[in-house]
Amino acid sequence: MKVEELVQTGLDKAAEAGFNIFGSQKGGKNQPAFEVLGDTAKYGWCIYRGMTKDECKSYFASGDSSKQLPNLQEKHKQIIKTVSDLDRATKIILGEKYLSVCKGCESIELPSYGIVVWIKEVQHDIYTIISDQSVLRIANLTAEDYKRVSSEPSIRADANYYRNLALLQGDIDVYQMYKLGWAYDVAYQRGVIILDVLEDSIRSAMTTSDIESAGVNKELERKLAQIESEREKLKRHSQVNNYVPRMYVRMLLNINNKKALNEGLLGLEGNRL
């Protein structure tokens, strides 16, 4: 029986029993709420990658949020390596609805903050990593260190990024701008990827009978429309701020040529990115 039918018909006993979603009983008396976005994204991730519902349930059975997501591609490893990473991205970008149908239980809805906010948070994290790595000897940086400040396949940081960054240390404002810009370029590319991940995961989960039985198709359709809206917001945000994807890393890698030609180092600058 669908959740909406339980609510509309007032079938108390059925409501107390909750409903089965992805192999677990949720939403009833003394049961965890169904996290409409978090659970859907998590199981949709598995299903999109060819796993069965039972395989997904078994994989996530421990409830360990620090567990690595299955079948990760290289481009995902620095973005959503763990269950917790995917859950955090889902909740920031799309919000969350904790659904309970038992008598006296309350469903709770959390607001979404959108892709621009998620990118800003990721930019801050990457900026911190760049700042920490920039004081180390380049020879001591590993391939894994470079991946932490990259976004596969579009931005692949290497020693030249830090060599060129070091040339700017004489002007602290320019130096900081390039660190923030490099971090934003990477965060932006990761933002494009995470929106695709969320869309693919939700669409995959919606192919299961569980979503139909839970009666949350309309809610998820709205979230798919929200993902497309977030893509448009990101484009408008870039246009308003004169931002072109990867503009900062391109300028950074061209620093030697600019200095040789005695050109200004700021080039095309995004506004407050």
C-alpha positions in Angstrom: 0.0 0.0 0.0 1.3 3.4 -0.9 2.2 6.0 1.8 -0.3 8.4 0.4 -3.1 5.8 0.7 -2.2 5.1 4.3 -2.5 8.8 5.1 -5.6 9.4 3.1 -7.6 6.4 4.2 -6.5 6.6 7.9 -5.7 2.9 8.1 -4.0 3.2 11.5 -2.7 -0.4 11.8 -1.2 -0.3 8.3 0.4 3.0 9.1 1.8 1.8 12.4 3.5 -1.0 10.4 5.2 1.5 8.1 6.2 0.4 4.6 9.0 -1.5 3.0 11.5 0.5 1.1 14.7 -1.0 -0.4 14.3 -4.0 1.8 13.9 -2.2 5.1 10.8 -1.4 7.1 10.5 2.4 7.7 8.1 5.1 8.6 6.1 3.1 11.1 5.9 3.0 14.9 9.4 2.6 16.5 10.9 2.6 13.0 13.4 5.1 11.4 11.9 7.6 9.0 12.3 7.1 5.3 14.9 9.7 4.2 13.3 10.3 0.8 16.3 12.0 -0.8 19.2 10.3 1.1 17.9 6.8 0.8 16.9 7.2 -2.8 20.2 8.6 -3.8 22.1 5.9 -1.9 20.2 3.0 -3.4 20.0 4.7 -6.8 23.8 5.0 -6.9 24.0 1.2 -6.5 21.2 0.4 -9.0 22.7 2.7 -11.6 25.9 0.7 -11.4 24.3 -2.6 -12.0 23.7 -3.9 -8.5 20.5 -5.5 -7.5 18.3 -4.2 -4.7 19.4 -7.1 -2.5 23.0 -6.4 -3.2 22.5 -2.8 -2.3 20.8 -3.7 1.0 23.6 -6.1 1.9 26.3 -3.5 1.0 24.7 -0.8 3.2 23.5 -3.2 6.0 26.2 -2.0 8.5 24.8 1.5 8.5 28.4 2.8 8.4 28.2 6.3 6.8 32.0 6.3 6.4 31.9 3.2 4.1 33.1 3.7 0.6 30.4 3.8 -2.1 30.6 0.8 -4.4 32.0 0.8 -7.9 33.5 4.3 -7.7 34.9 5.9 -10.9 38.1 8.0 -10.7 36.2 11.2 -11.2 34.0 10.5 -8.2 36.7 9.6 -5.7 37.5 13.1 -4.5 33.8 14.2 -4.5 31.7 11.5 -3.0 33.9 8.7 -1.8 31.7 7.7 1.1 28.1 7.2 1.9 28.4 10.3 4.1 29.8 12.4 1.2 26.8 11.5 -1.0 24.4 12.2 1.8 25.9 15.6 2.6 25.8 16.6 -1.1 22.2 15.5 -1.4 21.0 17.4 1.6 22.8 20.6 0.8 21.7 20.7 -2.8 18.3 19.2 -2.7 17.2 19.2 1.0 15.6 16.3 2.7 12.2 14.9 3.8 12.1 12.5 6.7 8.8 10.6 6.1 6.9 8.8 8.9 3.3 7.7 8.5 2.5 6.2 12.0 -0.2 7.8 14.2 1.3 10.7 16.1 4.5 10.6 14.0 5.7 13.7 12.3 7.4 14.1 8.9 10.1 16.7 8.8 11.3 18.6 5.7 14.7 20.3 5.6 15.3 23.1 3.1 17.7 22.9 0.2 20.6 25.4 -0.2 21.5 24.6 -3.8 24.6 23.9 -5.9 26.2 27.3 -5.5 26.4 26.9 -1.7 27.7 23.3 -2.1 30.4 24.6 -4.5 31.4 27.4 -2.1 31.8 24.8 0.7 33.9 22.5 -1.5 36.0 25.6 -2.7 36.8 26.3 0.9 37.9 22.7 1.5 40.1 22.7 -1.6 41.6 26.1 -0.8 42.7 24.8 2.6 44.4 21.8 0.9 46.1 24.0 -1.7 47.4 26.3 1.1 48.7 23.3 3.1 50.4 21.7 0.1 51.9 24.9 -1.2 54.3 25.2 1.8 55.6 21.6 1.2 58.5 20.7 -1.1 57.0 19.9 -4.5 59.2 16.7 -4.6 57.4 15.4 -1.6 53.9 15.7 -3.1 52.4 12.4 -4.2 50.0 11.5 -7.0 47.2 11.3 -4.4 48.0 14.8 -3.2 47.5 16.2 -6.7 44.2 14.3 -7.0 42.9 16.1 -3.9 43.2 19.4 -5.8 42.0 18.1 -9.1 38.7 17.2 -10.8 39.0 14.3 -13.2 39.0 14.4 -16.2 39.0 18.2 -16.8 41.6 19.5 -14.2 44.6 17.3 -13.5 46.9 19.2 -11.2 50.7 18.5 -11.2 53.9 20.1 -10.1 53.6 22.9 -12.6 50.6 24.3 -10.7 52.7 24.7 -7.5 55.8 25.9 -9.4 53.7 28.7 -11.1 51.9 29.5 -7.9 55.2 30.1 -6.1 56.1 32.7 -8.7 53.3 34.9 -7.3 54.3 34.9 -3.7 55.7 38.4 -4.0 52.2 39.8 -4.3 50.0 38.4 -1.6 46.7 39.6 -3.1 47.4 38.0 -6.5 48.8 34.9 -4.8 45.6 34.5 -2.7 43.4 35.1 -5.8 45.0 32.4 -7.7 44.7 29.9 -4.8 41.0 30.8 -4.4 40.5 30.7 -8.2 42.2 27.3 -8.6 40.0 26.0 -5.8 36.9 27.4 -7.4 37.7 25.9 -10.8 38.0 22.5 -9.2 34.8 22.9 -7.1 32.9 24.1 -10.1 33.8 21.0 -12.1 32.9 18.8 -9.2 29.6 20.6 -8.9 28.8 19.7 -12.5 29.6 16.1 -11.8 27.5 15.9 -8.6 24.4 17.2 -10.3 24.8 14.4 -12.8 25.3 11.9 -10.1 22.1 13.0 -8.2 20.0 12.9 -11.4 21.3 9.4 -12.4 20.8 8.0 -8.9 17.2 9.4 -8.5 16.2 8.2 -12.0 17.6 4.7 -11.3 15.9 4.4 -8.0 12.6 5.4 -9.6 12.8 2.4 -11.9 12.2 0.1 -8.8 8.8 -0.9 -7.5 9.8 0.4 -4.1 9.5 4.0 -5.1 6.1 3.4 -6.7 4.9 1.5 -3.7 6.1 4.3 -1.4 4.2 6.8 -3.4 7.0 9.4 -3.6 7.2 9.6 -7.4 5.8 13.1 -7.5 8.2 14.3 -4.8 11.2 12.8 -6.8 9.9 14.3 -10.1 10.0 17.7 -8.4 13.6 17.1 -7.3 14.6 16.1 -10.8 13.1 19.4 -12.0 15.1 21.1 -9.2 18.3 19.6 -10.4 17.7 21.1 -13.8 16.9 24.4 -12.2 20.2 24.2 -10.2 22.1 23.8 -13.5 20.5 26.9 -14.8 21.2 28.8 -11.6 24.9 27.8 -11.9 25.1 29.1 -15.4 23.5 32.4 -14.4 25.8 32.7 -11.4 28.8 32.3 -13.7 27.6 34.8 -16.2 26.8 37.4 -13.6 30.3 36.9 -12.1 32.1 36.9 -15.4 33.3 33.4 -14.7 34.4 30.9 -17.4 35.0 27.3 -16.3 38.7 26.6 -15.7 39.7 30.2 -16.3 41.9 30.4 -13.2 43.9 27.2 -13.8 44.5 28.3 -17.4 45.8 31.6 -16.2 48.0 29.9 -13.6 49.6 27.6 -16.1 50.3 30.6 -18.4 52.0 32.7 -15.6 55.5 32.2 -17.1 54.4 33.5 -20.5 52.7 36.5 -18.9 55.7 37.4 -16.8 58.0 37.0 -19.8 55.8 39.4 -21.8 55.5 41.7 -18.8 51.7 41.4 -18.9 49.4 41.9 -16.0 48.8 38.7 -13.9 45.2 39.3 -13.0 43.8 38.7 -16.5 40.0 38.0 -16.6 38.8 38.0 -13.1 35.6 36.5 -11.7 33.8 38.7 -9.2 34.1 37.3 -5.6 34.3 33.7 -6.7 
